[in-house]
Amino acid sequence: RHRFENSQRVMNLRRPLTFISGIASRTVTAINPSRINRSQLNRPMSSAASSPPVTASEVDELQAKWSNTITTISDLYANNGDFKGYAATAAGELYGYGHFPVLFKPTKARTHQFRPEAAGAMSYFIGCDNVPEGTGIPEDKGFAINAGKGYKECVFNNHGISEGENGDAIAMGIYSFTCSTTGEKTDVEYTFGYRRCEDGKARIFLHHSSVPYSG
């Protein structure tokens, strides 16, 4: 089943910080980077036959959560809030670390282009200086805080969503980020893959981002 469209969703910076649990009343488990290791990445995933497939509408919801996570982390950082704790909780809800192997290739990564572990992902999103000592990667300035300048808006524009026979869903397109400080907009190309976890929630198993070709 395939859906190809251009649909935009603009995330409000001032959305309540409880958005993750707002869809349904539930407890969200935060990622603890120091407790995730490669052995956990090889845990068997739940069978697609026993779980409902990830739908296009769920992809829409997950993209909305991801966008709001970025702008909320930026807002908390700018206002001296607990952006670290919030980021850990949001990452545990959005990404499948600890449930199945995660293929993550960030946009702004040169020396460590791939982040198979939760610690590397947290370092990328909130910065090397904001994670436990020994878990950060020096090149990371904090994508979600835009190296201190912040993001006030993130807009997903899907080229298409493909719902696979195995129950996974993959989305591809361009998302635009608006800097909180300068107002500059940056377009980034993305591919996201979503998979159902054993707890019934869909999470990211694939995330590839890159800047558009400029040659």
Salt bridges, closest charged atoms under 4 A:
GLU5 OE2 - ARG3 NH2 3.04
GLU58 OE2 - ARG196 NH1 2.74
ASP60 OD1 - ARG3 NH2 3.20
ASP60 OD1 - ARG9 NH1 3.84
ASP75 OD2 - ARG14 NH1 3.09
GLU93 OE2 - ARG26 NH2 2.93
GLU93 OE2 - LYS65 NZ 3.95
GLU93 OE1 - LYS201 NZ 3.71
GLU117 OE2 - ARG38 NE 3.31
GLU139 OE2 - ARG115 NH2 3.38
ASP140 OD1 - ARG115 NH2 2.94
GLU163 OE1 - ARG1 NH2 3.50
ASP168 OD2 - ARG195 NH2 2.88
GLU198 OE2 - ARG43 NH2 3.44
GLU198 OE2 - HIS99 ND1 2.92
ASP199 OD2 - ARG203 NH1 3.01
